[in-house]
Amino acid sequence: MAAVLNLHNGKNMTNDTWGQARESLQTAIGKNNYQTWIEPLTFVSCEDGVAEFGVQTSFQGDWVSRNFGEEMLRQFDKLDAGVDRLRFSVQPKRSAPAKQAQAPEEFARPQAPKPQKKATATEEALLGAPLDKRFTFDRFVVGKPNELAHAAARRVAEGGPVSFNPLFLYGGVGLGKTHLMHAIAWELQQRSPELRVVYLSAEQFMYRFIQALRDRQMMDFKSLFRSVDVLMVDDVQFIAGKDSTQDEFFHTFNALIDQQKQIIISADRAPGEIDGLEERIRSRLQWGLVVDLHPTDYELRLGILQQKVEQYRSQYQELKISDGVLEFLAHRISNNVRVLEGALTRLFALASLVGREITLEMAQESLADILRQSDRKVTMDEIMRKICDYYNVRMSDLLSPKRSRNIARPRQMAMWLAKHLTQRSYPEIGKRFGNRDHTTVIHAVRKIEELKAQDSQVAEDAELLRRMLEA
Ligand SMILES: Nc1ncnc2c1ncn2[C@@H]1O[C@H](COP(=O)(O)OP(=O)(O)OP(=O)(O)O)[C@@H](O)[C@H]1O
């Protein structure tokens, strides 16, 4: 890369200046923004006061220009770099056949005293939310619990004729829904930079919708959202019960599907389980492919830990972990992947502090709180309350001798959950449920196991309840 920048005032600026500007930008805009948006920029040249940066997609250039352009110029000013204007041009990939570079995005310094035209809510809405650069397919570890979701995501990321529309990904907290959606977006943008791929959470969709209403820019809002090529909406359960947002979402959804544009949705549960979602939306969400990210199993957790350690080593090299430490963590931390990552980050910090091998004892000591939390078992009370909510039965009925099916089945489910999620013995469970005999509990647990194998509704109920209680 050229090491020297020409300043329009004749002074020379070395590459160090860009380095310095980057440092202060990190402080000014925060580490996350910096890593996602500024770090990937490549400095191309600086001529006549125009500093040019290479970006991978026009989306990236557009985003940086709108959101950080002003701050970048401010930092250049501080360093007296003589930069008046920024240009972001999409750099063709080396391996790709020579292709025409796209028209660069430019950020021109606003002319004082004329105020810079602020991007309207709707213009910003088009850009969605920033993508996390760590959330790529490369970094997604595939195992049994997520293989179907991964395969579907890969298929959608290949682009081409829409096959699963919408793709609906669901699963418990921290199981990789957002990661997969960002991975699809990165891949699509890499394959086809001209595509308008918009990712945002359902909450952001709602706020942008409200802002457009308030600013009387609904027409813009509608046409912008209807002009995207791929729309991804994360955590769609958020709009349940929010009627006008649902309505708008429904129309956007239909318009895009009609144009055969790809839609990808995520939620913490299956479409049919989201209370407060209009029936017409619920059924449309089931039109395409609905896939489930199951809770992680031991092998997947271990794979994720190993991958993260490798990544860490490739950056910092020195990291020694005794045999058995990762296995221990994969065994003991059974919650979501975010918790696993948190545990590892702490171990990495510890390793860099002590400067020697991380042993099992050290890991146990430094992660005591996380391990304790993971040990936390669901209480009987929580199970009973959840069952009452879920099946709409009264606690007094659950504990009563009543045997009608609408009471007996929830009670059996509660016993099954108690057996699987708590350390309680059969007699203890029986006692808690209105002083029943332990054989009744054994029978209930068996009954639910049997029903789960025969009746998909029971299997789904059991899985959902277990997830909700473990979340
Ligand atoms: N299979 C995986 N391989 C590697 N990292 C993973 C995997 N699954 C999850 N992660 C990591 O775990 C963290 C949480 O994942 P993510 O944010 O995608 O979860 P989520 O399902 O969207 O959760 P939430 O319901 O809280 O939004 C992220 O840092 C992600 O990279």
The ligand as an SDF file (V2000), in Angstrom:
LIG
                    3D

 31 33  0  0  0  0  0  0  0  0999 V2000
  -22.2450  -22.4960   16.6350 N   0  0  0  0  0  0  0  0  0  0  0  0
  -21.5530  -21.4300   17.0510 C   0  0  0  0  0  0  0  0  0  0  0  0
  -20.2600  -21.2940   16.7330 N   0  0  0  0  0  0  0  0  0  0  0  0
  -19.5440  -20.2290   17.1580 C   0  0  0  0  0  0  0  0  0  0  0  0
  -20.0460  -19.2300   17.9150 N   0  0  0  0  0  0  0  0  0  0  0  0
  -21.3380  -19.3220   18.2610 C   0  0  0  0  0  0  0  0  0  0  0  0
  -22.1730  -20.4140   17.8530 C   0  0  0  0  0  0  0  0  0  0  0  0
  -23.4050  -20.2340   18.3630 N   0  0  0  0  0  0  0  0  0  0  0  0
  -23.3620  -19.0800   19.0380 C   0  0  0  0  0  0  0  0  0  0  0  0
  -22.1390  -18.5170   18.9860 N   0  0  0  0  0  0  0  0  0  0  0  0
  -21.6950  -17.2720   19.6110 C   0  0  0  0  0  0  0  0  0  0  0  0
  -22.4800  -17.0700   20.7820 O   0  0  0  0  0  0  0  0  0  0  0  0
  -22.8150  -15.7050   20.9410 C   0  0  0  0  0  0  0  0  0  0  0  0
  -24.3210  -15.5670   21.0030 C   0  0  0  0  0  0  0  0  0  0  0  0
  -24.8740  -15.8870   19.7280 O   0  0  0  0  0  0  0  0  0  0  0  0
  -26.0630  -15.0310   19.0480 P   0  0  0  0  0  0  0  0  0  0  0  0
  -25.9830  -13.6010   19.4850 O   0  0  0  0  0  0  0  0  0  0  0  0
  -26.0560  -15.3150   17.5970 O   0  0  0  0  0  0  0  0  0  0  0  0
  -27.2870  -15.7250   19.7660 O   0  0  0  0  0  0  0  0  0  0  0  0
  -28.8360  -15.4990   19.5610 P   0  0  0  0  0  0  0  0  0  0  0  0
  -29.4060  -16.8470   19.3290 O   0  0  0  0  0  0  0  0  0  0  0  0
  -29.0870  -14.4530   18.5450 O   0  0  0  0  0  0  0  0  0  0  0  0
  -29.2520  -15.0160   21.0020 O   0  0  0  0  0  0  0  0  0  0  0  0
  -30.3960  -13.9740   21.4730 P   0  0  0  0  0  0  0  0  0  0  0  0
  -31.6360  -14.7870   21.5510 O   0  0  0  0  0  0  0  0  0  0  0  0
  -29.9020  -13.5430   22.7970 O   0  0  0  0  0  0  0  0  0  0  0  0
  -30.4770  -12.8730   20.4700 O   0  0  0  0  0  0  0  0  0  0  0  0
  -22.2040  -14.9720   19.7620 C   0  0  0  0  0  0  0  0  0  0  0  0
  -20.9880  -14.3990   20.1630 O   0  0  0  0  0  0  0  0  0  0  0  0
  -21.9740  -16.0650   18.7380 C   0  0  0  0  0  0  0  0  0  0  0  0
  -20.8680  -15.7850   17.9140 O   0  0  0  0  0  0  0  0  0  0  0  0
  1  2  1  0
  2  3  1  0
  2  7  2  0
  3  4  2  0
  4  5  1  0
  5  6  2  0
  6  7  1  0
  6 10  1  0
  7  8  1  0
  8  9  2  0
  9 10  1  0
 10 11  1  0
 11 12  1  0
 11 30  1  0
 12 13  1  0
 13 14  1  0
 13 28  1  0
 14 15  1  0
 15 16  1  0
 16 17  2  0
 16 18  1  0
 16 19  1  0
 19 20  1  0
 20 21  2  0
 20 22  1  0
 20 23  1  0
 23 24  1  0
 24 25  2  0
 24 26  1  0
 24 27  1  0
 28 29  1  0
 28 30  1  0
 30 31  1  0
M  END
$$$$
